[in-house]
Amino acid sequence: MTIDDGLASPAVKLGTPLVFNLYTNPREDEEKVATETWVIGPVLKMVAEFEASVKKHPLISMGTPDPYTPPMN
């Protein structure tokens, strides 16, 4: 999971995902403490599954011409 401050700065890998309750913090203010910490376990599981799938099926590089034809294995 990464965070991006804008187009000029590089993405930074986070230790844990940022969690926002959009009912109590609709502006996603990072200064407000998230009390929904129960969600971090399931989210980290989904992140691990996604990262494993990316190792098996790499992402398409930016700037790849469309239509994309995947390499034959």
C-alpha atoms as one frame of an Amber mdcrd trajectory, in Angstrom:
protein
   0.000   0.000   0.000   1.432   3.375  -0.948   0.607   7.033  -0.449   1.289
   9.732  -3.009   1.635  13.408  -1.987   1.236  14.575  -5.548   2.663  14.217
  -9.005   6.083  15.614  -8.072   6.856  13.423  -5.058   7.512   9.671  -5.128
   5.042   7.200  -3.634   5.886   6.017  -0.102   5.161   2.455   1.062   3.056
   2.410   4.230   3.478  -0.085   7.063  -0.290  -0.365   7.446  -3.151   0.932
   5.316  -4.735   4.282   6.107  -8.258   3.684   7.450 -11.004   6.297   7.212
 -14.606   6.082   8.389 -16.326   8.210   5.763 -19.351   8.731   8.027 -17.325
  10.341  10.815 -14.442  11.661   8.684 -15.790  12.386   5.167 -12.810  14.594
   4.303 -10.352  11.779   5.083  -8.489  14.020   7.523  -5.328  12.117   8.509
  -5.183  13.959  11.851  -8.411  12.302  13.093  -7.772   9.030  14.901  -9.391
   5.969  13.302 -11.195   3.810  15.859 -12.109   1.082  13.363  -8.860  -0.851
  13.848 -10.647  -4.208  13.439 -10.621  -3.627   9.670  -6.810  -3.635   9.386
  -6.530  -7.456   9.623  -8.953  -8.174   6.740  -7.465  -5.348   4.652  -3.901
  -6.633   5.133  -5.098 -10.082   4.022  -6.537  -8.552   0.829  -3.315  -6.583
   0.241  -1.242  -9.781   0.595  -3.523 -11.617  -1.852  -3.236  -8.743  -4.338
   0.573  -8.615  -4.042   0.764 -12.394  -4.588  -1.431 -12.122  -7.693   0.792
  -9.325  -9.066   3.826 -11.609  -8.708   1.998 -14.302 -10.668   0.398 -11.899
 -13.189   2.520  -8.694 -13.451   0.802  -5.357 -13.945   0.761  -3.781 -17.398
   3.409  -1.055 -17.582   2.345   2.563 -17.988   2.550   3.707 -21.592   1.852
   0.248 -23.025   0.043   0.622 -26.367  -3.638  -0.248 -26.519  -4.837  -2.854
 -27.393  -2.595  -4.875 -25.072  -1.577  -8.395 -26.013  -0.185 -10.356 -23.060
   3.015 -12.364 -23.562   2.591 -16.055 -24.317   3.996 -18.409 -21.678
